[in-house]
Amino acid sequence: MTNDRSAALGTLRRIAASEIRLPEHILLQGTSGRILREALRLFAERGFYGTSIRDLALACDIRSATLYSHYPTKENVLAELVRIGHEEHHRRLTEAASTGLADPESRLRRVVRAHVLAHAEFPMLAVVADNELHALSPELAGPVLMLRAAGRTLLIDIINEGIAAGVFDVPDAFLAVTAISGMGMRVANWYDSALPYEPDEVADAYADFALRITKPTP
């Protein structure tokens, strides 16, 4: 019974998604690309600390020494994935904020959609970028933390603009942004392309939820 239970637990995964996806502009040729792809899968499923260098080398069908010739440490592999995830996310947020109608309600809807789509289209990457950031040294995490702060400020500014215009009514802009951001981040944990929801459908629904949080109560 114990062995059966252990075997069953071994099949459990931390996230629903099983497809390894990275933004199209990321070059994945050769051994370096294979390392990134397999690290993404392993870090998403097992966590950074639950994945050894031997696990990663075995998944890539290379020796540990070969892996070190491409990345100095396992932490550097994680840092690259975290960087890719945050840069893609930040690019989408800033583009959404600056394109289209400039009123706070339209901007909030677009930015929330961009936030959710980044987590639905690249769930493994989002889980690793969000959940394993703590494993990075301050030096490697610094640039990414600046991107996170910029994204948070962008949303807070939109909320404050809406409050000033009388279209939003929240007691605290920071707490509203924290709730909206956290809601979107969780999409990466449960979303899978096999579910009967398209990413755009999820993004539209979450944008509506965000507006319900911020709009005055009738």
C-alpha positions in Angstrom: 0.0 0.0 0.0 2.8 2.4 0.9 4.5 1.8 -2.4 1.2 2.3 -4.3 0.6 5.6 -2.4 4.1 6.8 -3.2 3.7 6.0 -6.8 0.5 7.9 -7.0 2.0 10.9 -5.3 4.9 10.8 -7.7 2.5 11.5 -10.5 1.2 14.7 -8.9 2.4 17.9 -10.5 2.6 21.4 -9.2 1.0 22.9 -12.3 -1.6 21.7 -14.8 0.3 22.7 -18.0 2.5 20.0 -19.6 3.6 21.9 -22.8 7.0 23.5 -22.7 6.6 26.9 -24.2 8.9 30.0 -24.5 8.4 33.2 -26.4 9.1 32.9 -30.1 12.1 35.3 -30.1 14.0 33.1 -27.7 16.6 31.0 -29.5 16.5 27.4 -28.5 18.9 25.8 -30.9 21.7 23.5 -29.7 22.6 22.4 -26.2 22.0 25.7 -24.6 18.4 25.7 -25.9 17.8 22.2 -24.7 19.1 23.1 -21.3 16.7 26.0 -21.0 13.7 23.9 -22.2 14.4 21.0 -19.8 15.2 23.3 -16.9 11.9 25.1 -17.5 10.0 21.8 -17.3 11.9 20.5 -14.2 11.8 23.8 -12.3 8.1 24.2 -13.0 7.3 20.6 -11.9 9.8 20.1 -9.0 11.0 23.6 -8.1 14.6 24.9 -8.3 15.7 23.2 -5.1 14.0 20.0 -6.0 16.0 19.8 -9.2 19.6 18.7 -9.1 22.3 19.4 -11.7 22.3 15.6 -12.3 18.6 15.7 -13.0 19.0 18.5 -15.5 22.0 16.9 -17.2 20.1 13.6 -17.4 17.0 15.2 -18.9 19.3 16.9 -21.5 21.2 13.7 -22.2 24.5 15.4 -21.5 27.2 15.2 -18.8 27.1 17.7 -15.9 30.4 19.0 -17.1 28.9 19.8 -20.5 26.1 21.8 -18.7 28.7 23.8 -16.9 30.3 24.8 -20.1 27.1 26.6 -21.1 26.0 27.9 -17.7 28.3 28.5 -14.8 25.8 27.3 -12.2 22.2 26.0 -11.9 21.3 29.4 -10.5 22.4 31.0 -13.8 20.0 28.7 -15.7 17.2 29.8 -13.4 18.2 33.5 -13.7 18.0 33.3 -17.5 14.4 31.8 -17.4 13.3 34.3 -14.8 14.7 37.1 -16.9 12.9 35.8 -20.1 9.6 35.5 -18.2 9.8 39.0 -16.6 10.9 40.8 -19.8 8.2 39.2 -21.8 5.6 40.1 -19.2 6.8 43.7 -18.8 6.9 44.2 -22.6 3.3 43.1 -22.8 2.2 45.3 -20.0 3.9 48.5 -21.3 2.6 47.9 -24.8 -1.0 47.3 -23.5 -0.8 50.5 -21.4 0.3 52.7 -24.3 -1.8 51.4 -27.1 -5.5 52.2 -27.6 -7.9 54.5 -25.7 -6.2 56.4 -22.9 -9.0 56.5 -20.3 -8.2 54.6 -17.1 -10.9 51.9 -17.6 -9.7 51.0 -21.0 -6.1 51.0 -20.0 -6.8 48.8 -16.9 -8.7 46.3 -19.0 -5.9 46.0 -21.6 -3.1 45.7 -19.0 -5.0 43.1 -17.0 -5.6 41.1 -20.2 -1.9 41.3 -21.0 -1.0 40.2 -17.5 -3.4 37.2 -17.7 -2.4 36.2 -21.2 1.3 36.1 -20.3 0.4 33.6 -17.6 -2.0 31.5 -19.7 0.2 31.4 -22.8 3.4 30.6 -21.0 2.2 28.9 -17.7 5.5 27.0 -17.0 7.6 30.1 -17.6 5.3 32.2 -15.4 5.4 29.7 -12.6 9.1 29.5 -12.6 9.6 33.3 -13.0 7.1 34.0 -10.2 7.7 31.2 -7.7 11.4 30.5 -8.0 12.6 34.1 -8.0 13.4 33.8 -4.3 16.1 31.3 -5.1 18.2 33.9 -6.9 21.0 35.9 -5.3 20.3 39.7 -4.8 22.7 40.4 -7.7 20.9 38.1 -10.2 17.4 39.1 -8.9 18.0 42.8 -8.9 17.2 43.6 -12.6 14.0 41.4 -12.4 12.8 43.1 -9.2 13.1 46.4 -10.9 10.9 45.2 -13.8 8.3 43.9 -11.2 8.3 47.2 -9.4 7.8 49.1 -12.7 4.9 46.9 -13.6 3.3 47.4 -10.2 3.8 51.2 -10.5 2.2 51.2 -13.9 -0.9 49.5 -12.5 -1.0 51.7 -9.4 -0.8 54.8 -11.6 -3.8 53.6 -13.7 -5.8 53.0 -10.6 -4.9 56.4 -9.2 -5.9 58.1 -12.5 -9.2 56.3 -12.3 -9.8 57.4 -8.7 -9.0 61.0 -9.7 -11.4 60.8 -12.6 -14.1 59.4 -10.4 -14.4 56.1 -12.4 -12.7 53.9 -9.8 -13.5 53.7 -6.1 -11.0 51.7 -4.0 -9.8 52.4 -0.5 -6.1 51.7 -1.3 -4.6 51.5 -4.9 -1.7 49.3 -3.8 -4.0 46.7 -2.2 -6.2 46.7 -5.3 -3.3 46.2 -7.6 -2.0 43.4 -5.3 -5.3 41.6 -5.5 -5.6 42.0 -9.3 -2.0 40.9 -9.9 -2.2 37.9 -7.6 -5.5 36.8 -9.2 -3.8 36.8 -12.6 -0.6 35.1 -11.5 -2.6 32.1 -10.2 -3.8 31.4 -13.8 -0.4 29.9 -14.5 -0.9 27.2 -11.9 -4.3 25.9 -13.2 -4.4 26.8 -16.9 -3.7 24.1 -19.5 -4.5 24.2 -23.2 -6.6 21.0 -22.8 -9.1 22.9 -20.7 -12.3 24.2 -22.4 -11.1 27.8 -22.2 -9.1 29.8 -24.7 -6.5 32.2 -23.2 -8.4 35.2 -24.6 -11.6 34.0 -22.9 -9.8 33.8 -19.6 -8.1 37.2 -20.1 -11.5 38.8 -20.9 -13.1 37.3 -17.8 -10.3 38.4 -15.5 -10.4 41.9 -16.9 -14.1 42.0 -16.0 -13.2 40.8 -12.5 -10.6 43.6 -12.2 -13.1 46.2 -13.1 -15.6 44.9 -10.6 -12.9 45.3 -7.9 -12.2 48.9 -8.9 -15.6 50.3 -10.0 -17.9 52.1 -7.5 -20.6 50.0 -6.0 -24.0 51.0 -7.4 
